[in-house]
Amino acid sequence: MKPKDGFLLREVDGTSIVVATGDAATEFSGLITLNQTGTLLWRCLEQDATEDDMVAKLLGKYDIDEESARRDVKAFVARAKDAGLLEE
């Protein structure tokens, strides 16, 4: 699973944002601000990670149980899909 072409993660003044560029900018106006966890998950998506990969990354980075990590990953992916940010 990976972001659609044209959606890029950028850091602006210490804040991580996803911006649309090129053709993607004609379909998506605005930007998305990510917290530290969202940034970590987006970077996983840039590497074409699976949900299981993303859960493992959260478990390795944070003191969190697997059920919570899995729920958070599913919620993040669902929101990204709803916003049209991910390839089908």
C-alpha positions as CSV (number, residue, x, y, z in Angstrom):
1,M,0.0,0.0,0.0
2,K,1.4,3.4,-0.9
3,P,0.5,7.0,-1.5
4,K,-0.8,8.1,-4.9
5,D,1.6,9.9,-7.1
6,G,1.7,13.6,-6.3
7,F,1.2,13.4,-2.6
8,L,4.4,14.3,-0.8
9,L,5.4,14.5,2.9
10,R,7.2,17.8,3.7
11,E,8.4,19.3,6.9
12,V,7.7,23.0,7.4
13,D,8.9,24.7,10.5
14,G,9.0,21.5,12.4
15,T,5.5,20.4,11.3
16,S,5.0,17.4,9.0
17,I,2.5,18.0,6.2
18,V,1.3,16.1,3.2
19,V,0.8,18.3,0.1
20,A,-0.6,17.6,-3.3
21,T,1.6,18.4,-6.3
22,G,1.1,18.2,-10.1
23,D,-2.1,16.5,-11.3
24,A,-3.0,15.5,-7.7
25,A,-3.3,19.2,-6.8
26,T,-6.2,19.6,-9.3
27,E,-8.2,16.9,-7.4
28,F,-7.1,17.7,-3.9
29,S,-6.9,21.2,-2.5
30,G,-5.4,21.9,0.9
31,L,-2.8,20.0,3.0
32,I,-2.8,17.5,5.8
33,T,-1.0,18.0,9.0
34,L,0.5,14.9,10.6
35,N,1.5,14.3,14.2
36,Q,4.6,12.2,15.0
37,T,2.7,8.9,14.7
38,G,1.1,9.9,11.4
39,T,4.5,10.9,10.0
40,L,5.9,7.5,10.9
41,L,3.0,5.8,9.3
42,W,3.2,7.9,6.2
43,R,6.9,7.1,5.8
44,C,5.9,3.5,6.0
45,L,3.4,4.0,3.2
46,E,6.2,5.6,1.1
47,Q,8.0,2.3,1.4
48,D,4.9,0.4,0.2
49,A,4.4,-1.1,3.7
50,T,1.6,-3.5,4.6
51,E,-0.7,-2.8,7.6
52,D,1.3,-5.6,9.5
53,D,4.6,-3.7,8.7
54,M,3.1,-0.5,10.0
55,V,1.9,-2.2,13.2
56,A,5.4,-3.7,13.7
57,K,6.9,-0.2,13.3
58,L,4.6,1.3,15.9
59,L,5.3,-1.6,18.3
60,G,9.0,-1.0,17.9
61,K,8.8,2.8,18.4
62,Y,6.2,3.2,21.1
63,D,5.1,1.5,24.3
64,I,1.8,0.3,22.9
65,D,0.0,-3.0,22.8
66,E,-0.6,-4.8,19.5
67,E,-4.4,-4.4,19.6
68,S,-4.1,-0.6,20.0
69,A,-1.4,-0.4,17.3
70,R,-3.5,-2.4,14.9
71,R,-6.5,-0.2,15.6
72,D,-4.5,3.0,15.1
73,V,-3.0,1.7,11.8
74,K,-6.5,0.7,10.5
75,A,-7.9,4.1,11.4
76,F,-5.0,6.0,9.7
77,V,-5.3,3.9,6.5
78,A,-9.0,4.3,6.4
79,R,-8.7,8.1,6.7
80,A,-6.0,8.2,4.0
81,K,-8.2,6.1,1.7
82,D,-11.3,8.2,2.4
83,A,-9.3,11.3,1.5
84,G,-8.1,9.7,-1.8
85,L,-4.5,9.7,-0.8
86,L,-3.7,6.0,-1.4
87,E,-3.4,3.9,-4.5
88,E,-6.1,1.3,-4.8
